[in-house]
Amino acid sequence: MTTRVTWDVGPRLVTDAEATRAVEAALEHGGRSGLEVEVLLVADATLTELHGRFLGDPTPTDVITFELGGGGGPEAEIYVSVDCARRVAAERGLEPARELALYLVHGALHLCGFDDHGAEDRSAMRAAEREVLERLGYAPDPTSHDA
């Protein structure tokens, strides 16, 4: 498995190794170990622009995934807003590193077929997120309504 991490914004909330471990643990959980993924950690403005251009929704978001299919490069990309992770963590009294890890795991789980649009799908996604984050050593989110 190859996971490449690129930071377009700082300061870094996790190490490249921690980001890689979060993505790879989620892919393993979802049955897609070995997927070649590029992780791009970006500012809100970048992710908002991508959200509008590719998903027709010009509002800010936390993570977007793209399945690319390979062809000599990565098979998928995960774009994560570091600004959003910092902001949401501060609002909820959580560690920014944990919030960023959640977004990384969430994005990787999307690549495994997990969805969060309907109530049943969202419940399965939240359970998978909790399991992977726990396996990575992150404490449960005491503010979560999904616990």
Secondary structure as UniProt FT lines:
FT   STRAND          3..7
FT   HELIX           16..29
FT   TURN            30..31
FT   TURN            33..34
FT   STRAND          37..42
FT   HELIX           44..55
FT   STRAND          63..67
FT   STRAND          76..81
FT   HELIX           82..92
FT   HELIX           96..111
FT   TURN            112..113
FT   HELIX           119..135
FT   TURN            136..137
FT   TURN            142..143
//
